[in-house]
Structure formats: C-alpha cells, structure tokens
Amino acid sequence: MFTDFFNSTIRKNILNEKEQNGNYSFMADVDYRAPRRRYEEFYTKEQLKFLFENGLIQEYTPVGAPWEKSGMKKGDYYEFTNKGIRLREWYTSSLKNYLYYNVFHLYMIRIWWQRFRIACGHRYSWQDYEGITNLDEI
C-alpha cells in the first residue's frame, strides 16, 4: 500500500487530464461520487478500466440517501473507494496540506482554540451571523 503513494502508473490514471496539466481542484466534478457520465467525461476508458481493476473506483450502490434520484440503480453513479480517496488526496494536494489536514489534523488546533476563547468570553465577528436563515436580515 505504501508504494502506491509513489507509483507513477497510479498517479497517471487517478488524475484526469485537467489535473495532469496542473489544474487541480479539491472539489472537482468527480470527487468523490458522481454520475457515471461525469467520470466518462473526465477520464479515458483506459483510465477507468485501470481504476476499476485496481480497486480505486467502484459502482455506487443506492442506499436511499436523500440526495439520490428516484429510479437510480447500481451503475448510474461511480465512487472512489477509501483507497482511491486517500490516493486522490495525496496526488491532488501539496505535501504540506496533506500532512496538515489528513495526517496530523492540525486544523483542529484552531477549532479548539476558538472554542476555548469563546468559553472565556471572546466574541468572533462570524458569531453574529449564526442562526440567520433569512439573508435579508443581514
């Protein structure tokens, strides 16, 4: 598994054409579950074949989630497996961001610090907008 993080064949196949040319997007149209046609637009048939054969992508099986369309059946959507998600994150983010968000979870320090300061009476400007459901109130 560790060698997958440095495998040029996996990198070549897990990144779509735009990403291979340096146009990375954390929320690309194919992360991490999307209609089959979207995957077919972004990936070549050879790439999709490789991803399926190596367990990086799979057909999504409907489970009754609220976002699912009625009449949706297995094969209408593709999704990355857990292994595929980890490798996409590795290949689409910088080493600094990968370690910061995925390995050490250092962003949690900021969240804990803000919670501590709020508990001590500090007020952040973003707190004025909590609970607003009507944007006309702003």
BELLINQUI-V339408 format. One record per run of one state. SS is the DSSP state (H for helix, E for strand, - for the rest). FROM is the first residue (numbers start at 1). TO is the last residue. If there is no record, write none. Layout:
BEGIN
ss=<SS:SS>
from=<FROM:FROM>
to=<TO:TO>
END
This chain:
BEGIN
ss=<-:H:-:H:-:H:-:E:H:-:H:-:E:-:E:-:H:-:H:-:H:-:H:-:H:->
from=<1:2:7:8:15:17:21:33:36:43:45:54:57:60:77:81:82:93:95:104:107:120:125:130:135:138>
to=<1:6:7:14:16:20:32:35:42:44:53:56:59:76:80:81:92:94:103:106:119:124:129:134:137:138>
END
